[in-house]
Amino acid sequence: MTTYREELFALYSVCSDAALERILSRHEVDHCYDVYIRLKLSFVKGVTLEQFKAMPAASRTVANTKGYTAYRAWLHSRITHGR
């Protein structure tokens, strides 16, 4: 069964691969940014995208950094364990 996070990761991978192949349209950039933010926020308990967007800049930075750090650890674990 695919989890929400795995679905976001698959979408982000498509975005990343497309960006390696060509310049993305503005619409694609916006979509890929949204997917990436949602992916990182999936690691930050209790922070939705709507809450994130309403946060002051300093709080967004903290949430973004926490999410990115947890995402990278998750990604490393997936690579290490062959998933």
mmCIF file as gemmi writes it, N, C-alpha and C atoms, coordinates in Angstrom:
data_model
loop_
_atom_site.group_PDB
_atom_site.id
_atom_site.type_symbol
_atom_site.label_atom_id
_atom_site.label_alt_id
_atom_site.label_comp_id
_atom_site.label_asym_id
_atom_site.label_entity_id
_atom_site.label_seq_id
_atom_site.pdbx_PDB_ins_code
_atom_site.Cartn_x
_atom_site.Cartn_y
_atom_site.Cartn_z
_atom_site.occupancy
_atom_site.B_iso_or_equiv
_atom_site.pdbx_formal_charge
_atom_site.auth_seq_id
_atom_site.auth_asym_id
_atom_site.pdbx_PDB_model_num
ATOM 1 N N . MET Axp A 1 ? 0.843 -1.185 0 1 0 ? 1 A 1
ATOM 2 C CA . MET Axp A 1 ? 0 0 0 1 0 ? 1 A 1
ATOM 3 C C . MET Axp A 1 ? 0.886 1.245 0 1 0 ? 1 A 1
ATOM 4 N N . THR Axp A 2 ? 0.607 2.15 -0.872 1 0 ? 2 A 1
ATOM 5 C CA . THR Axp A 2 ? 1.387 3.374 -0.988 1 0 ? 2 A 1
ATOM 6 C C . THR Axp A 2 ? 0.873 4.406 0.015 1 0 ? 2 A 1
ATOM 7 N N . THR Axp A 3 ? 1.797 5.009 0.735 1 0 ? 3 A 1
ATOM 8 C CA . THR Axp A 3 ? 1.412 6.034 1.692 1 0 ? 3 A 1
ATOM 9 C C . THR Axp A 3 ? 1.374 7.402 1.009 1 0 ? 3 A 1
ATOM 10 N N . TYR Axp A 4 ? 0.738 8.341 1.692 1 0 ? 4 A 1
ATOM 11 C CA . TYR Axp A 4 ? 0.675 9.72 1.204 1 0 ? 4 A 1
ATOM 12 C C . TYR Axp A 4 ? 2.082 10.249 0.924 1 0 ? 4 A 1
ATOM 13 N N . ARG Axp A 5 ? 3.005 9.999 1.84 1 0 ? 5 A 1
ATOM 14 C CA . ARG Axp A 5 ? 4.374 10.47 1.679 1 0 ? 5 A 1
ATOM 15 C C . ARG Axp A 5 ? 5.028 9.832 0.45 1 0 ? 5 A 1
ATOM 16 N N . GLU Axp A 6 ? 4.816 8.544 0.243 1 0 ? 6 A 1
ATOM 17 C CA . GLU Axp A 6 ? 5.391 7.873 -0.926 1 0 ? 6 A 1
ATOM 18 C C . GLU Axp A 6 ? 4.797 8.4 -2.227 1 0 ? 6 A 1
ATOM 19 N N . GLU Axp A 7 ? 3.507 8.737 -2.189 1 0 ? 7 A 1
ATOM 20 C CA . GLU Axp A 7 ? 2.875 9.328 -3.365 1 0 ? 7 A 1
ATOM 21 C C . GLU Axp A 7 ? 3.489 10.692 -3.678 1 0 ? 7 A 1
ATOM 22 N N . LEU Axp A 8 ? 3.704 11.493 -2.637 1 0 ? 8 A 1
ATOM 23 C CA . LEU Axp A 8 ? 4.35 12.795 -2.831 1 0 ? 8 A 1
ATOM 24 C C . LEU Axp A 8 ? 5.768 12.618 -3.359 1 0 ? 8 A 1
ATOM 25 N N . PHE Axp A 9 ? 6.483 11.639 -2.807 1 0 ? 9 A 1
ATOM 26 C CA . PHE Axp A 9 ? 7.851 11.387 -3.257 1 0 ? 9 A 1
ATOM 27 C C . PHE Axp A 9 ? 7.871 10.985 -4.73 1 0 ? 9 A 1
ATOM 28 N N . ALA Axp A 10 ? 6.919 10.152 -5.139 1 0 ? 10 A 1
ATOM 29 C CA . ALA Axp A 10 ? 6.843 9.745 -6.548 1 0 ? 10 A 1
ATOM 30 C C . ALA Axp A 10 ? 6.568 10.959 -7.44 1 0 ? 10 A 1
ATOM 31 N N . LEU Axp A 11 ? 5.651 11.829 -7.013 1 0 ? 11 A 1
ATOM 32 C CA . LEU Axp A 11 ? 5.372 13.047 -7.785 1 0 ? 11 A 1
ATOM 33 C C . LEU Axp A 11 ? 6.593 13.952 -7.845 1 0 ? 11 A 1
ATOM 34 N N . TYR Axp A 12 ? 7.272 14.093 -6.71 1 0 ? 12 A 1
ATOM 35 C CA . TYR Axp A 12 ? 8.475 14.932 -6.67 1 0 ? 12 A 1
ATOM 36 C C . TYR Axp A 12 ? 9.553 14.352 -7.587 1 0 ? 12 A 1
ATOM 37 N N . SER Axp A 13 ? 9.681 13.048 -7.63 1 0 ? 13 A 1
ATOM 38 C CA . SER Axp A 13 ? 10.67 12.402 -8.504 1 0 ? 13 A 1
ATOM 39 C C . SER Axp A 13 ? 10.377 12.698 -9.971 1 0 ? 13 A 1
ATOM 40 N N . VAL Axp A 14 ? 9.095 12.678 -10.336 1 0 ? 14 A 1
ATOM 41 C CA . VAL Axp A 14 ? 8.703 13.02 -11.712 1 0 ? 14 A 1
ATOM 42 C C . VAL Axp A 14 ? 9.104 14.459 -12.016 1 0 ? 14 A 1
ATOM 43 N N . CYS Axp A 15 ? 8.836 15.355 -11.059 1 0 ? 15 A 1
ATOM 44 C CA . CYS Axp A 15 ? 9.213 16.763 -11.236 1 0 ? 15 A 1
ATOM 45 C C . CYS Axp A 15 ? 10.721 16.912 -11.411 1 0 ? 15 A 1
ATOM 46 N N . SER Axp A 16 ? 11.451 16.245 -10.555 1 0 ? 16 A 1
ATOM 47 C CA . SER Axp A 16 ? 12.909 16.338 -10.589 1 0 ? 16 A 1
ATOM 48 C C . SER Axp A 16 ? 13.464 15.816 -11.915 1 0 ? 16 A 1
ATOM 49 N N . ASP Axp A 17 ? 12.944 14.678 -12.357 1 0 ? 17 A 1
ATOM 50 C CA . ASP Axp A 17 ? 13.398 14.105 -13.631 1 0 ? 17 A 1
ATOM 51 C C . ASP Axp A 17 ? 13.058 15.034 -14.8 1 0 ? 17 A 1
ATOM 52 N N . ALA Axp A 18 ? 11.872 15.602 -14.784 1 0 ? 18 A 1
ATOM 53 C CA . ALA Axp A 18 ? 11.472 16.517 -15.858 1 0 ? 18 A 1
ATOM 54 C C . ALA Axp A 18 ? 12.382 17.737 -15.889 1 0 ? 18 A 1
ATOM 55 N N . ALA Axp A 19 ? 12.739 18.245 -14.708 1 0 ? 19 A 1
ATOM 56 C CA . ALA Axp A 19 ? 13.603 19.427 -14.639 1 0 ? 19 A 1
ATOM 57 C C . ALA Axp A 19 ? 15.008 19.127 -15.16 1 0 ? 19 A 1
ATOM 58 N N . LEU Axp A 20 ? 15.434 17.886 -15.08 1 0 ? 20 A 1
ATOM 59 C CA . LEU Axp A 20 ? 16.736 17.506 -15.639 1 0 ? 20 A 1
ATOM 60 C C . LEU Axp A 20 ? 16.698 17.448 -17.162 1 0 ? 20 A 1
ATOM 61 N N . GLU Axp A 21 ? 15.51 17.204 -17.709 1 0 ? 21 A 1
ATOM 62 C CA . GLU Axp A 21 ? 15.346 17.046 -19.148 1 0 ? 21 A 1
ATOM 63 C C . GLU Axp A 21 ? 15.091 18.358 -19.885 1 0 ? 21 A 1
ATOM 64 N N . ARG Axp A 22 ? 14.405 19.293 -19.205 1 0 ? 22 A 1
ATOM 65 C CA . ARG Axp A 22 ? 13.992 20.514 -19.895 1 0 ? 22 A 1
ATOM 66 C C . ARG Axp A 22 ? 13.661 21.602 -18.873 1 0 ? 22 A 1
ATOM 67 N N . ILE Axp A 23 ? 13.47 22.786 -19.372 1 0 ? 23 A 1
ATOM 68 C CA . ILE Axp A 23 ? 13.033 23.896 -18.525 1 0 ? 23 A 1
ATOM 69 C C . ILE Axp A 23 ? 11.536 23.732 -18.293 1 0 ? 23 A 1
ATOM 70 N N . LEU Axp A 24 ? 11.14 23.762 -17.037 1 0 ? 24 A 1
ATOM 71 C CA . LEU Axp A 24 ? 9.733 23.594 -16.694 1 0 ? 24 A 1
ATOM 72 C C . LEU Axp A 24 ? 8.956 24.884 -16.941 1 0 ? 24 A 1
ATOM 73 N N . SER Axp A 25 ? 7.684 24.72 -17.272 1 0 ? 25 A 1
ATOM 74 C CA . SER Axp A 25 ? 6.803 25.886 -17.411 1 0 ? 25 A 1
ATOM 75 C C . SER Axp A 25 ? 6.527 26.463 -16.027 1 0 ? 25 A 1
ATOM 76 N N . ARG Axp A 26 ? 6.012 27.668 -15.993 1 0 ? 26 A 1
ATOM 77 C CA . ARG Axp A 26 ? 5.686 28.3 -14.707 1 0 ? 26 A 1
ATOM 78 C C . ARG Axp A 26 ? 4.668 27.445 -13.933 1 0 ? 26 A 1
ATOM 79 N N . HIS Axp A 27 ? 3.688 26.914 -14.636 1 0 ? 27 A 1
ATOM 80 C CA . HIS Axp A 27 ? 2.684 26.057 -14.015 1 0 ? 27 A 1
ATOM 81 C C . HIS Axp A 27 ? 3.338 24.814 -13.402 1 0 ? 27 A 1
ATOM 82 N N . GLU Axp A 28 ? 4.262 24.211 -14.126 1 0 ? 28 A 1
ATOM 83 C CA . GLU Axp A 28 ? 4.958 23.024 -13.616 1 0 ? 28 A 1
ATOM 84 C C . GLU Axp A 28 ? 5.825 23.366 -12.401 1 0 ? 28 A 1
ATOM 85 N N . VAL Axp A 29 ? 6.487 24.501 -12.457 1 0 ? 29 A 1
ATOM 86 C CA . VAL Axp A 29 ? 7.306 24.94 -11.329 1 0 ? 29 A 1
ATOM 87 C C . VAL Axp A 29 ? 6.436 25.113 -10.088 1 0 ? 29 A 1
ATOM 88 N N . ASP Axp A 30 ? 5.31 25.776 -10.25 1 0 ? 30 A 1
ATOM 89 C CA . ASP Axp A 30 ? 4.391 25.977 -9.128 1 0 ? 30 A 1
ATOM 90 C C . ASP Axp A 30 ? 3.901 24.641 -8.574 1 0 ? 30 A 1
ATOM 91 N N . HIS Axp A 31 ? 3.538 23.74 -9.465 1 0 ? 31 A 1
ATOM 92 C CA . HIS Axp A 31 ? 3.069 22.41 -9.046 1 0 ? 31 A 1
ATOM 93 C C . HIS Axp A 31 ? 4.176 21.651 -8.306 1 0 ? 31 A 1
ATOM 94 N N . CYS Axp A 32 ? 5.365 21.657 -8.856 1 0 ? 32 A 1
ATOM 95 C CA . CYS Axp A 32 ? 6.475 20.919 -8.252 1 0 ? 32 A 1
ATOM 96 C C . CYS Axp A 32 ? 6.87 21.525 -6.903 1 0 ? 32 A 1
ATOM 97 N N . TYR Axp A 33 ? 6.825 22.834 -6.794 1 0 ? 33 A 1
ATOM 98 C CA . TYR Axp A 33 ? 7.099 23.489 -5.517 1 0 ? 33 A 1
ATOM 99 C C . TYR Axp A 33 ? 6.071 23.057 -4.476 1 0 ? 33 A 1
ATOM 100 N N . ASP Axp A 34 ? 4.812 23.044 -4.865 1 0 ? 34 A 1
ATOM 101 C CA . ASP Axp A 34 ? 3.738 22.629 -3.966 1 0 ? 34 A 1
ATOM 102 C C . ASP Axp A 34 ? 3.954 21.184 -3.5 1 0 ? 34 A 1
ATOM 103 N N . VAL Axp A 35 ? 4.307 20.308 -4.412 1 0 ? 35 A 1
ATOM 104 C CA . VAL Axp A 35 ? 4.566 18.906 -4.066 1 0 ? 35 A 1
ATOM 105 C C . VAL Axp A 35 ? 5.744 18.809 -3.095 1 0 ? 35 A 1
ATOM 106 N N . TYR Axp A 36 ? 6.815 19.535 -3.369 1 0 ? 36 A 1
ATOM 107 C CA . TYR Axp A 36 ? 8.016 19.478 -2.522 1 0 ? 36 A 1
ATOM 108 C C . TYR Axp A 36 ? 7.726 20.006 -1.118 1 0 ? 36 A 1
ATOM 109 N N . ILE Axp A 37 ? 6.995 21.097 -1.017 1 0 ? 37 A 1
ATOM 110 C CA . ILE Axp A 37 ? 6.626 21.64 0.295 1 0 ? 37 A 1
ATOM 111 C C . ILE Axp A 37 ? 5.755 20.633 1.043 1 0 ? 37 A 1
ATOM 112 N N . ARG Axp A 38 ? 4.772 20.064 0.367 1 0 ? 38 A 1
ATOM 113 C CA . ARG Axp A 38 ? 3.908 19.069 1.014 1 0 ? 38 A 1
ATOM 114 C C . ARG Axp A 38 ? 4.723 17.856 1.473 1 0 ? 38 A 1
ATOM 115 N N . LEU Axp A 39 ? 5.682 17.439 0.663 1 0 ? 39 A 1
ATOM 116 C CA . LEU Axp A 39 ? 6.537 16.313 1.042 1 0 ? 39 A 1
ATOM 117 C C . LEU Axp A 39 ? 7.312 16.638 2.309 1 0 ? 39 A 1
ATOM 118 N N . LYS Axp A 40 ? 7.947 17.797 2.349 1 0 ? 40 A 1
ATOM 119 C CA . LYS Axp A 40 ? 8.704 18.178 3.548 1 0 ? 40 A 1
ATOM 120 C C . LYS Axp A 40 ? 7.787 18.33 4.751 1 0 ? 40 A 1
ATOM 121 N N . LEU Axp A 41 ? 6.614 18.927 4.559 1 0 ? 41 A 1
ATOM 122 C CA . LEU Axp A 41 ? 5.695 19.118 5.676 1 0 ? 41 A 1
ATOM 123 C C . LEU Axp A 41 ? 5.11 17.801 6.173 1 0 ? 41 A 1
ATOM 124 N N . SER Axp A 42 ? 5.145 16.762 5.347 1 0 ? 42 A 1
ATOM 125 C CA . SER Axp A 42 ? 4.645 15.462 5.799 1 0 ? 42 A 1
ATOM 126 C C . SER Axp A 42 ? 5.486 14.909 6.949 1 0 ? 42 A 1
ATOM 127 N N . PHE Axp A 43 ? 6.648 15.496 7.163 1 0 ? 43 A 1
ATOM 128 C CA . PHE Axp A 43 ? 7.535 15.087 8.254 1 0 ? 43 A 1
ATOM 129 C C . PHE Axp A 43 ? 7.403 15.995 9.481 1 0 ? 43 A 1
ATOM 130 N N . VAL Axp A 44 ? 6.608 17.047 9.366 1 0 ? 44 A 1
ATOM 131 C CA . VAL Axp A 44 ? 6.451 18.005 10.471 1 0 ? 44 A 1
ATOM 132 C C . VAL Axp A 44 ? 5.048 17.808 11.055 1 0 ? 44 A 1
ATOM 133 N N . LYS Axp A 45 ? 5.003 17.192 12.191 1 0 ? 45 A 1
ATOM 134 C CA . LYS Axp A 45 ? 3.722 16.847 12.816 1 0 ? 45 A 1
ATOM 135 C C . LYS Axp A 45 ? 2.901 18.103 13.115 1 0 ? 45 A 1
ATOM 136 N N . GLY Axp A 46 ? 1.646 18.053 12.676 1 0 ? 46 A 1
ATOM 137 C CA . GLY Axp A 46 ? 0.709 19.107 13.02 1 0 ? 46 A 1
ATOM 138 C C . GLY Axp A 46 ? 0.785 20.378 12.198 1 0 ? 46 A 1
ATOM 139 N N . VAL Axp A 47 ? 1.583 20.385 11.117 1 0 ? 47 A 1
ATOM 140 C CA . VAL Axp A 47 ? 1.669 21.59 10.281 1 0 ? 47 A 1
ATOM 141 C C . VAL Axp A 47 ? 1.145 21.255 8.888 1 0 ? 47 A 1
ATOM 142 N N . THR Axp A 48 ? 0 21.84 8.56 1 0 ? 48 A 1
ATOM 143 C CA . THR Axp A 48 ? -0.564 21.658 7.227 1 0 ? 48 A 1
ATOM 144 C C . THR Axp A 48 ? 0.002 22.72 6.285 1 0 ? 48 A 1
ATOM 145 N N . LEU Axp A 49 ? -0.233 22.545 5.014 1 0 ? 49 A 1
ATOM 146 C CA . LEU Axp A 49 ? 0.222 23.533 4.038 1 0 ? 49 A 1
ATOM 147 C C . LEU Axp A 49 ? -0.437 24.887 4.306 1 0 ? 49 A 1
ATOM 148 N N . GLU Axp A 50 ? -1.699 24.86 4.651 1 0 ? 50 A 1
ATOM 149 C CA . GLU Axp A 50 ? -2.423 26.099 4.922 1 0 ? 50 A 1
ATOM 150 C C . GLU Axp A 50 ? -1.825 26.811 6.137 1 0 ? 50 A 1
ATOM 151 N N . GLN Axp A 51 ? -1.538 26.051 7.186 1 0 ? 51 A 1
ATOM 152 C CA . GLN Axp A 51 ? -0.91 26.635 8.373 1 0 ? 51 A 1
ATOM 153 C C . GLN Axp A 51 ? 0.476 27.171 8.036 1 0 ? 51 A 1
ATOM 154 N N . PHE Axp A 52 ? 1.21 26.419 7.248 1 0 ? 52 A 1
ATOM 155 C CA . PHE Axp A 52 ? 2.56 26.814 6.847 1 0 ? 52 A 1
ATOM 156 C C . PHE Axp A 52 ? 2.532 28.155 6.118 1 0 ? 52 A 1
ATOM 157 N N . LYS Axp A 53 ? 1.607 28.296 5.181 1 0 ? 53 A 1
ATOM 158 C CA . LYS Axp A 53 ? 1.516 29.529 4.395 1 0 ? 53 A 1
ATOM 159 C C . LYS Axp A 53 ? 1.139 30.731 5.251 1 0 ? 53 A 1
ATOM 160 N N . ALA Axp A 54 ? 0.41 30.491 6.348 1 0 ? 54 A 1
ATOM 161 C CA . ALA Axp A 54 ? -0.029 31.577 7.225 1 0 ? 54 A 1
ATOM 162 C C . ALA Axp A 54 ? 1.008 31.941 8.291 1 0 ? 54 A 1
ATOM 163 N N . MET Axp A 55 ? 2.049 31.158 8.422 1 0 ? 55 A 1
ATOM 164 C CA . MET Axp A 55 ? 3.063 31.397 9.454 1 0 ? 55 A 1
ATOM 165 C C . MET Axp A 55 ? 3.911 32.621 9.123 1 0 ? 55 A 1
ATOM 166 N N . PRO Axp A 56 ? 4.431 33.272 10.15 1 0 ? 56 A 1
ATOM 167 C CA . PRO Axp A 56 ? 5.438 34.311 9.908 1 0 ? 56 A 1
ATOM 168 C C . PRO Axp A 56 ? 6.678 33.662 9.274 1 0 ? 56 A 1
ATOM 169 N N . ALA Axp A 57 ? 7.457 34.448 8.594 1 0 ? 57 A 1
ATOM 170 C CA . ALA Axp A 57 ? 8.63 33.934 7.869 1 0 ? 57 A 1
ATOM 171 C C . ALA Axp A 57 ? 9.56 33.114 8.754 1 0 ? 57 A 1
ATOM 172 N N . ALA Axp A 58 ? 9.823 33.567 9.959 1 0 ? 58 A 1
ATOM 173 C CA . ALA Axp A 58 ? 10.743 32.843 10.849 1 0 ? 58 A 1
ATOM 174 C C . ALA Axp A 58 ? 10.202 31.458 11.199 1 0 ? 58 A 1
ATOM 175 N N . SER Axp A 59 ? 8.905 31.363 11.422 1 0 ? 59 A 1
ATOM 176 C CA . SER Axp A 59 ? 8.292 30.067 11.741 1 0 ? 59 A 1
ATOM 177 C C . SER Axp A 59 ? 8.287 29.151 10.523 1 0 ? 59 A 1
ATOM 178 N N . ARG Axp A 60 ? 8.059 29.718 9.336 1 0 ? 60 A 1
ATOM 179 C CA . ARG Axp A 60 ? 8.128 28.91 8.102 1 0 ? 60 A 1
ATOM 180 C C . ARG Axp A 60 ? 9.525 28.353 7.921 1 0 ? 60 A 1
ATOM 181 N N . THR Axp A 61 ? 10.526 29.16 8.229 1 0 ? 61 A 1
ATOM 182 C CA . THR Axp A 61 ? 11.912 28.704 8.096 1 0 ? 61 A 1
ATOM 183 C C . THR Axp A 61 ? 12.176 27.516 9.011 1 0 ? 61 A 1
ATOM 184 N N . VAL Axp A 62 ? 11.708 27.599 10.242 1 0 ? 62 A 1
ATOM 185 C CA . VAL Axp A 62 ? 11.898 26.499 11.196 1 0 ? 62 A 1
ATOM 186 C C . VAL Axp A 62 ? 11.192 25.234 10.698 1 0 ? 62 A 1
ATOM 187 N N . ALA Axp A 63 ? 9.941 25.361 10.299 1 0 ? 63 A 1
ATOM 188 C CA . ALA Axp A 63 ? 9.176 24.208 9.813 1 0 ? 63 A 1
ATOM 189 C C . ALA Axp A 63 ? 9.805 23.621 8.554 1 0 ? 63 A 1
ATOM 190 N N . ASN Axp A 64 ? 10.22 24.473 7.646 1 0 ? 64 A 1
ATOM 191 C CA . ASN Axp A 64 ? 10.854 24.031 6.405 1 0 ? 64 A 1
ATOM 192 C C . ASN Axp A 64 ? 12.147 23.279 6.692 1 0 ? 64 A 1
ATOM 193 N N . THR Axp A 65 ? 12.95 23.802 7.59 1 0 ? 65 A 1
ATOM 194 C CA . THR Axp A 65 ? 14.228 23.164 7.935 1 0 ? 65 A 1
ATOM 195 C C . THR Axp A 65 ? 13.996 21.82 8.618 1 0 ? 65 A 1
ATOM 196 N N . LYS Axp A 66 ? 13.041 21.769 9.553 1 0 ? 66 A 1
ATOM 197 C CA . LYS Axp A 66 ? 12.712 20.501 10.212 1 0 ? 66 A 1
ATOM 198 C C . LYS Axp A 66 ? 12.24 19.474 9.189 1 0 ? 66 A 1
ATOM 199 N N . GLY Axp A 67 ? 11.363 19.898 8.305 1 0 ? 67 A 1
ATOM 200 C CA . GLY Axp A 67 ? 10.848 18.997 7.28 1 0 ? 67 A 1
ATOM 201 C C . GLY Axp A 67 ? 11.935 18.517 6.343 1 0 ? 67 A 1
ATOM 202 N N . TYR Axp A 68 ? 12.795 19.423 5.908 1 0 ? 68 A 1
ATOM 203 C CA . TYR Axp A 68 ? 13.881 19.056 4.994 1 0 ? 68 A 1
ATOM 204 C C . TYR Axp A 68 ? 14.842 18.074 5.657 1 0 ? 68 A 1
ATOM 205 N N . THR Axp A 69 ? 15.203 18.337 6.908 1 0 ? 69 A 1
ATOM 206 C CA . THR Axp A 69 ? 16.122 17.462 7.618 1 0 ? 69 A 1
ATOM 207 C C . THR Axp A 69 ? 15.534 16.056 7.769 1 0 ? 69 A 1
ATOM 208 N N . ALA Axp A 70 ? 14.269 15.985 8.145 1 0 ? 70 A 1
ATOM 209 C CA . ALA Axp A 70 ? 13.611 14.683 8.296 1 0 ? 70 A 1
ATOM 210 C C . ALA Axp A 70 ? 13.452 13.986 6.946 1 0 ? 70 A 1
ATOM 211 N N . TYR Axp A 71 ? 13.142 14.752 5.908 1 0 ? 71 A 1
ATOM 212 C CA . TYR Axp A 71 ? 13.022 14.19 4.555 1 0 ? 71 A 1
ATOM 213 C C . TYR Axp A 71 ? 14.346 13.577 4.118 1 0 ? 71 A 1
ATOM 214 N N . ARG Axp A 72 ? 15.44 14.293 4.322 1 0 ? 72 A 1
ATOM 215 C CA . ARG Axp A 72 ? 16.755 13.774 3.914 1 0 ? 72 A 1
ATOM 216 C C . ARG Axp A 72 ? 17.11 12.5 4.688 1 0 ? 72 A 1
ATOM 217 N N . ALA Axp A 73 ? 16.771 12.44 5.979 1 0 ? 73 A 1
ATOM 218 C CA . ALA Axp A 73 ? 17.029 11.235 6.773 1 0 ? 73 A 1
ATOM 219 C C . ALA Axp A 73 ? 16.183 10.073 6.24 1 0 ? 73 A 1
ATOM 220 N N . TRP Axp A 74 ? 14.923 10.355 5.908 1 0 ? 74 A 1
ATOM 221 C CA . TRP Axp A 74 ? 14.032 9.335 5.346 1 0 ? 74 A 1
ATOM 222 C C . TRP Axp A 74 ? 14.573 8.843 4.003 1 0 ? 74 A 1
ATOM 223 N N . LEU Axp A 75 ? 15.01 9.773 3.18 1 0 ? 75 A 1
ATOM 224 C CA . LEU Axp A 75 ? 15.562 9.419 1.874 1 0 ? 75 A 1
ATOM 225 C C . LEU Axp A 75 ? 16.817 8.576 2.031 1 0 ? 75 A 1
ATOM 226 N N . HIS Axp A 76 ? 17.686 8.947 2.954 1 0 ? 76 A 1
ATOM 227 C CA . HIS Axp A 76 ? 18.905 8.174 3.21 1 0 ? 76 A 1
ATOM 228 C C . HIS Axp A 76 ? 18.545 6.756 3.663 1 0 ? 76 A 1
ATOM 229 N N . SER Axp A 77 ? 17.542 6.655 4.516 1 0 ? 77 A 1
ATOM 230 C CA . SER Axp A 77 ? 17.09 5.342 5.002 1 0 ? 77 A 1
ATOM 231 C C . SER Axp A 77 ? 16.566 4.491 3.84 1 0 ? 77 A 1
ATOM 232 N N . ARG Axp A 78 ? 15.828 5.105 2.935 1 0 ? 78 A 1
ATOM 233 C CA . ARG Axp A 78 ? 15.302 4.378 1.775 1 0 ? 78 A 1
ATOM 234 C C . ARG Axp A 78 ? 16.436 3.873 0.894 1 0 ? 78 A 1
ATOM 235 N N . ILE Axp A 79 ? 17.448 4.716 0.699 1 0 ? 79 A 1
ATOM 236 C CA . ILE Axp A 79 ? 18.583 4.336 -0.136 1 0 ? 79 A 1
ATOM 237 C C . ILE Axp A 79 ? 19.386 3.226 0.543 1 0 ? 79 A 1
ATOM 238 N N . THR Axp A 80 ? 19.612 3.378 1.836 1 0 ? 80 A 1
ATOM 239 C CA . THR Axp A 80 ? 20.389 2.419 2.604 1 0 ? 80 A 1
ATOM 240 C C . THR Axp A 80 ? 19.717 1.054 2.658 1 0 ? 80 A 1
ATOM 241 N N . HIS Axp A 81 ? 18.393 1.064 2.769 1 0 ? 81 A 1
ATOM 242 C CA . HIS Axp A 81 ? 17.651 -0.19 2.902 1 0 ? 81 A 1
ATOM 243 C C . HIS Axp A 81 ? 17.061 -0.679 1.58 1 0 ? 81 A 1
ATOM 244 N N . GLY Axp A 82 ? 17.459 -0.043 0.489 1 0 ? 82 A 1
ATOM 245 C CA . GLY Axp A 82 ? 17.087 -0.512 -0.836 1 0 ? 82 A 1
ATOM 246 C C . GLY Axp A 82 ? 15.617 -0.403 -1.21 1 0 ? 82 A 1
ATOM 247 N N . ARG Axp A 83 ? 14.955 0.639 -0.753 1 0 ? 83 A 1
ATOM 248 C CA . ARG Axp A 83 ? 13.542 0.812 -1.105 1 0 ? 83 A 1
ATOM 249 C C . ARG Axp A 83 ? 13.382 1.776 -2.244 1 0 ? 83 A 1
